[in-house]
């Protein structure tokens, strides 16, 4: 018989409680399935005690009820004539979840699966595996897979693939076994498994840099061949981020004159994942100060058609002197 499912949460006294209810009758078998208890309620009695109460099954098949936390931990069992159980030694103001199963005269529930493991196989898929549970009397009919405490599927095998998940998100799983009489055993787990992240976008191409003044350099680049997942670009100068751009250009300002800077740019998607860097582009800002005037300018006529000029060198501490211009 399927175990009880979570239904609603409530708050009583100084501890959180959980109401649970029967999940329904299992499918028909050659052996009559044992019914599960119904109308399970939980009431906080004190900071360390929660009382459970349920409606008993009206059949001679049931010899006891078995109480579990929703994690699959077995708490204890009571006879078929009882319909209450007190869970004690609890932590104040803490949420506890429960379910109850009926046990037949055989007294056997299937064992829990062992070796439950999982791995993200894509941005939206997680694969689970486990080792078989056992039941020497009626055998194992199927396994129930839970995500976050809620049933998400059943399988007769030892693997399960959970699809349609969000990228780079952690999920909690448990797995239980159901025997030939549709009794569900305790759960293996929980285990936490994370889906893979979305792949980062491709990097920009053909980055170039050119100086436009003594304090500014313009950058331009070509988008990646597939830019469908690109939402912005991040600009790095000498290895440190200096800005972002929604387009394919950026002006870097506030620079020192006549200084060389190195740039790289990355693509980023909406999640903030960055591509590998683009090619390197280098540029040097313009010289911000003019050279000094030459000194000691002097001239003399050396023939009827010639004059000779001389002067002392000018200076420029940044870019030096390239040439002199002569005016008459």
C-alpha positions in Angstrom: 0.0 0.0 0.0 1.3 3.4 -0.8 2.4 5.6 2.1 0.6 8.7 3.2 1.3 11.9 1.3 1.9 15.4 2.7 -1.2 17.6 2.5 -1.0 20.8 4.4 1.0 22.5 7.2 -0.4 24.2 10.3 1.0 25.9 13.4 -0.1 24.9 16.9 1.5 25.8 20.2 5.3 25.9 20.1 6.0 23.3 17.3 5.2 23.0 13.7 2.8 20.2 12.7 1.9 18.5 9.5 -1.4 17.1 8.3 -1.2 14.0 6.1 -3.7 11.9 4.3 -4.0 8.5 2.6 -2.7 8.6 -1.0 -5.2 6.1 -2.3 -5.6 2.4 -3.0 -2.9 0.6 -5.0 -3.6 -1.1 -8.3 -5.3 -4.5 -8.2 -3.0 -7.5 -7.6 -3.5 -11.3 -7.4 -2.8 -10.9 -3.7 -5.2 -8.5 -2.0 -3.5 -5.3 -1.2 -3.7 -4.2 2.4 -5.4 -0.8 3.0 -3.5 2.1 4.5 -4.8 4.1 7.5 -6.6 7.4 6.7 -7.2 10.8 8.2 -3.7 11.1 9.8 -3.3 14.3 11.8 -0.4 15.7 13.8 -0.8 18.0 16.9 2.0 19.8 18.7 1.5 19.1 22.4 4.7 20.7 23.8 8.0 22.0 22.6 9.3 18.4 22.4 6.2 16.3 21.6 3.9 15.8 18.7 0.9 13.4 18.9 -0.3 11.6 15.8 -3.8 10.2 15.3 -5.4 8.3 12.4 -8.4 6.2 11.5 -7.7 2.5 11.7 -8.2 0.0 8.9 -11.3 -2.1 9.2 -9.8 -5.4 8.2 -8.2 -8.4 9.9 -5.3 -8.3 7.5 -3.5 -5.5 9.4 -1.6 -6.5 12.5 0.3 -3.3 13.2 0.8 0.3 12.0 4.3 1.6 11.3 5.2 5.2 11.9 7.8 7.1 9.8 9.2 10.6 9.4 8.8 11.9 5.9 12.6 11.4 5.5 12.0 7.6 5.7 13.2 7.3 9.3 11.3 4.5 11.1 10.0 5.8 14.5 8.1 2.7 15.8 5.0 0.6 15.5 1.7 0.0 17.4 -0.8 -2.7 17.3 -3.8 -2.8 14.9 -6.1 -1.8 17.7 -4.3 1.5 18.3 -4.8 4.7 16.4 -2.4 7.1 18.2 1.3 7.6 18.6 3.4 10.2 20.5 6.7 11.4 19.0 8.8 12.8 21.8 12.3 14.3 22.4 11.8 16.8 19.6 13.4 20.2 19.0 11.2 23.3 19.8 9.8 25.2 16.9 10.8 22.7 14.3 8.9 21.2 11.4 8.3 17.4 11.4 6.6 15.4 8.7 5.1 11.9 9.0 3.5 9.0 7.2 2.1 5.7 8.4 1.9 2.3 6.7 -0.2 -0.8 7.5 1.5 -4.1 8.0 -0.1 -7.5 7.2 0.0 -10.7 9.2 3.3 -11.5 7.3 4.8 -8.6 9.2 7.1 -7.7 6.3 7.6 -4.5 4.5 10.2 -4.3 1.8 13.7 -3.1 2.7 14.8 0.3 1.6 16.9 0.5 -1.5 20.6 1.0 -0.9 23.3 3.0 -2.6 21.0 5.8 -3.8 23.1 8.1 -5.9 22.4 10.8 -8.5 24.1 13.1 -11.0 23.2 16.0 -13.2 23.5 14.9 -16.8 22.3 18.2 -18.4 21.0 21.6 -17.5 17.5 20.1 -17.1 18.0 16.4 -16.2 19.2 14.4 -13.2 19.8 10.6 -13.3 19.2 8.5 -10.2 20.5 5.0 -9.5 20.1 2.6 -6.6 20.6 -1.0 -5.6 17.6 -3.4 -5.3 15.5 -3.6 -2.1 14.2 -7.0 -1.0 11.1 -8.8 0.2 11.4 -12.5 0.7 7.7 -13.2 0.6 6.0 -11.1 -2.1 9.1 -9.6 -3.9 9.6 -6.1 -5.1 6.9 -4.8 -7.6 8.2 -1.2 -8.2 10.1 1.7 -6.8 8.7 5.1 -5.8 10.8 8.2 -6.5 10.3 11.4 -4.4 11.6 14.9 -5.1 11.4 17.4 -2.2 9.1 14.9 -0.3 6.6 14.6 -3.2 6.2 11.6 -5.4 7.3 12.3 -9.0 7.3 8.8 -10.6 7.5 5.0 -10.3 9.7 2.5 -12.0 10.3 -1.3 -11.9 14.0 -0.7 -12.7 16.9 0.6 -10.6 17.3 3.9 -12.4 15.2 7.0 -12.9 15.7 10.1 -15.0 14.1 13.3 -13.8 13.5 15.8 -16.6 12.3 19.4 -17.0 14.4 20.8 -14.2 16.0 24.3 -13.8 19.7 24.7 -14.6 22.2 24.9 -11.8 19.7 24.1 -9.1 19.9 21.6 -6.3 17.1 19.0 -5.7 16.5 16.5 -2.9 15.5 12.9 -3.7 14.3 9.7 -1.9 13.4 6.3 -3.2 11.3 3.6 -1.6 10.3 0.0 -2.7 6.8 -1.4 -3.0 6.3 -5.1 -2.6 3.9 -7.5 -4.3 1.2 -6.7 -1.8 1.7 -3.0 -2.5 3.2 -2.3 0.9 5.7 0.6 0.6 8.9 0.3 2.7 11.0 3.1 4.2 12.8 5.5 1.9 16.4 5.7 1.0 17.9 9.2 1.1 17.5 12.0 1.0 20.3 12.9 -1.3 21.0 16.3 -2.9 21.8 16.5 -6.6 22.4 19.6 -8.7 21.7 20.0 -12.4 24.4 21.3 -14.7 24.8 25.0 -15.5 23.9 26.4 -18.8 27.1 26.6 -21.0 28.6 30.1 -21.2 28.3 32.0 -24.5 31.0 32.2 -27.1 33.5 35.1 -26.9 33.5 38.3 -29.0 35.7 38.3 -32.1 38.0 40.8 -33.8 38.5 43.1 -30.8 40.4 46.3 -31.8 41.5 49.4 -29.8 42.4 52.9 -30.9 43.4 56.0 -29.0 41.1 59.0 -29.5 42.8 61.4 -27.0 45.4 61.6 -24.3 42.8 60.1 -21.8 40.5 57.9 -23.9 40.7 54.7 -26.0 37.9 53.4 -28.2 37.2 49.6 -28.4 35.1 47.8 -31.0 34.5 44.1 -31.6 32.3 41.6 -33.6 29.7 39.5 -31.8 30.2 35.8 -31.6 28.8 33.8 -34.5 26.0 32.6 -32.3 25.0 35.5 -30.0 21.5 34.3 -29.2 22.4 33.9 -25.5 24.5 37.0 -25.2 22.9 39.8 -23.1 26.0 42.0 -22.4 29.7 42.3 -22.8 32.3 42.8 -20.1 35.4 44.9 -20.7 38.7 44.2 -19.0 41.7 46.6 -19.0 45.1 45.0 -18.0 43.2 42.1 -16.4 40.7 44.2 -14.3 37.0 44.8 -15.2 36.4 48.4 -16.2 32.9 48.4 -17.6 30.1 46.6 -19.5 28.4 47.2 -22.8 25.1 46.1 -24.4 26.5 46.8 -27.8 29.8 46.1 -29.7 31.8 49.1 -28.6 33.1 50.8 -25.5 35.1 54.1 -24.8 37.5 53.8 -21.9 38.2 57.2 -20.4 40.1 58.7 -17.5 43.4 57.2 -18.7 47.0 58.5 -18.4 48.4 60.2 -21.4 50.9 58.4 -23.7 50.4 55.1 -21.8 49.8 51.7 -23.3 46.8 49.7 -22.2 45.8 46.1 -23.0 42.2 45.0 -23.4 40.1 41.9 -23.6 36.3 41.5 -23.7 33.9 38.6 -22.7 30.3 37.8 -23.6 27.8 37.2 -20.8 24.4 35.6 -20.7 21.4 36.6 -18.5 22.6 34.4 -15.7 25.9 36.3 -15.6 27.9 33.4 -17.0 30.9 34.7 -19.0 32.6 33.4 -22.0 36.4 32.9 -22.3 38.1 36.2 -23.2 38.4 37.6 -26.7 41.7 38.3 -28.4 44.0 40.9 -26.9 43.9 44.5 -28.3 46.5 47.1 -27.3 46.5 50.9 -27.7 48.5 53.8 -26.4 46.8 57.1 -25.5 48.0 60.3 -27.2 50.7 62.6 -25.8 48.9 65.0 -23.6 51.5 67.8 -23.6 53.1 69.7 -26.5 57.0 69.9 -26.8 58.8 72.9 -25.6 60.0 75.6 -28.1 63.5 75.3 -29.4 65.9 77.8 -27.8 68.8 79.9 -29.1 67.4 80.4 -32.6 70.0 82.2 -34.7 70.6 82.7 -38.4 73.1 84.2 -40.8 73.3 85.0 -44.5 75.8 82.7 -46.2 75.4 83.9 -49.8 73.3 86.1 -52.0 70.6 83.4 -52.0 71.1 81.4 -48.8 70.5 81.8 -45.0 71.6 79.3 -42.4 69.5 78.7 -39.2 70.5 77.0 -36.0 68.8 76.4 -32.6 69.0 74.3 -29.4 66.9 71.2 -29.0 63.4 71.3 -27.7 62.1 68.6 -25.3 59.1 66.4 -24.6 59.3 64.0 -21.6 56.6 61.7 -23.0 57.0 61.1 -26.7 60.2 62.9 -27.4 61.0 65.2 -30.4 60.3 63.8 -33.8 61.1 66.8 -36.0 61.1 70.6 -36.3 59.0 72.8 -38.4 60.6 75.9 -40.0 58.5 79.0 -40.8 59.6 82.0 -42.9 
